[in-house]
Amino acid sequence: MAPGRGPVKIAAALTIAAAGFGGGFAYKKFRKYLDEKKRRKEREESKQASASKEEKAKSSVRKRSAIQKRPRVRKKPATKSKQQPAGPELS
């Protein structure tokens, strides 16, 4: 399909084929770049979503533990028993 005759036609055909091959190669690289860009964006979004879920889970755990805690009861000091006065024993 290239114009010309003989060696010129062959050279033109090779040039067109090389351009087609190069174009195909460039197209594949470009598609790969776009796919990787899309995947990267999805990963970042999923990271942000999971991070916000973790924060919500942590805050709800904190709230739940604060609600479930019982008030701290202080220990009462032990009262000393009064010593009986020393006196005559009845035995």
Secondary structure as UniProt FT lines:
FT   HELIX           7..68
//
